Amino acid sequence: MTYSFACPVPCDQEIKVHAKNNDDAVNAIIGAGAIRCRNIEKNCHCEKARIQLPPVTAEQLRRIVRLCMKEECGASTPDAPAG
């Protein structure tokens, strides 16, 4: 499956990942840098936001990503049968 995630406004970062399920997708999206300006482990500043936001816990970050990610309908994956 293909999952997508867009960081909240004003950031315009979009992330797409291939994953087996929702949990794998959340991990892959966070690993790709989702909401990195609020991720304690990344400690990055978002140039779009132009304000320093306090970091969130790993669990809060996972909840935000899970809430905002979308499963792409009809997206084909390499192991999907041709039809």
C-alpha positions as CSV (number, residue, x, y, z in Angstrom):
1,M,0.0,0.0,0.0
2,T,1.0,3.6,-0.6
3,Y,0.4,6.1,2.2
4,S,0.8,9.9,2.1
5,F,1.3,12.6,4.7
6,A,1.4,16.3,4.4
7,C,2.9,18.3,7.3
8,P,0.4,20.9,8.8
9,V,0.3,24.4,7.5
10,P,2.4,26.5,6.9
11,C,4.8,23.6,6.1
12,D,4.4,22.2,2.6
13,Q,6.4,19.0,3.0
14,E,4.6,16.0,1.5
15,I,5.8,12.4,2.1
16,K,4.7,9.2,0.4
17,V,5.8,5.8,1.5
18,H,5.1,2.2,0.7
19,A,4.2,0.1,3.7
20,K,2.5,-3.2,4.6
21,N,0.1,-1.7,7.2
22,N,-0.8,1.5,9.1
23,D,1.9,0.9,11.8
24,D,4.6,0.4,9.3
25,A,3.4,3.5,7.4
26,V,3.6,5.7,10.6
27,N,7.1,4.5,11.3
28,A,8.2,5.1,7.7
29,I,6.6,8.6,7.5
30,I,8.3,9.6,10.8
31,G,11.6,8.2,9.6
32,A,11.2,10.3,6.4
33,G,11.0,13.5,8.4
34,A,7.3,14.1,9.2
35,I,6.8,17.1,11.4
36,R,10.6,17.2,12.0
37,C,10.4,20.6,13.5
38,R,8.5,19.1,16.4
39,N,10.3,15.8,16.6
40,I,12.7,15.7,19.6
41,E,15.0,13.3,17.8
42,K,15.4,15.4,14.6
43,N,15.7,18.8,16.3
44,C,15.2,20.8,13.1
45,H,13.8,24.2,12.5
46,C,11.0,24.7,10.0
47,E,11.8,27.7,7.8
48,K,8.1,27.9,6.7
49,A,6.7,28.2,10.2
50,R,9.3,30.9,11.2
51,I,8.5,30.3,14.8
52,Q,10.1,27.9,17.3
53,L,7.6,25.3,18.3
54,P,8.1,23.1,21.3
55,P,8.9,19.5,20.6
56,V,6.2,16.8,21.1
57,T,6.7,13.3,22.6
58,A,7.2,10.3,20.3
59,E,3.7,9.1,21.2
60,Q,2.2,12.5,20.3
61,L,4.1,12.5,17.1
62,R,2.8,9.0,16.2
63,R,-0.8,10.1,16.9
64,I,-0.5,13.2,14.7
65,V,0.9,11.2,11.8
66,R,-1.7,8.5,12.2
67,L,-4.5,11.0,12.2
68,C,-3.2,12.9,9.2
69,M,-1.9,10.2,6.9
70,K,-4.0,8.9,4.0
71,E,-4.0,5.5,2.3
72,E,-3.8,6.1,-1.5
73,C,-6.8,4.4,-3.2
74,G,-6.0,2.3,-6.2
75,A,-2.2,2.7,-5.8
76,S,-0.4,-0.2,-7.2
77,T,2.6,-1.8,-5.5
78,P,5.3,-3.9,-7.1
79,D,3.9,-7.1,-5.5
80,A,0.3,-6.4,-6.5
81,P,-1.1,-8.9,-9.0
82,A,-1.7,-7.4,-12.5
83,G,-5.3,-7.3,-13.4
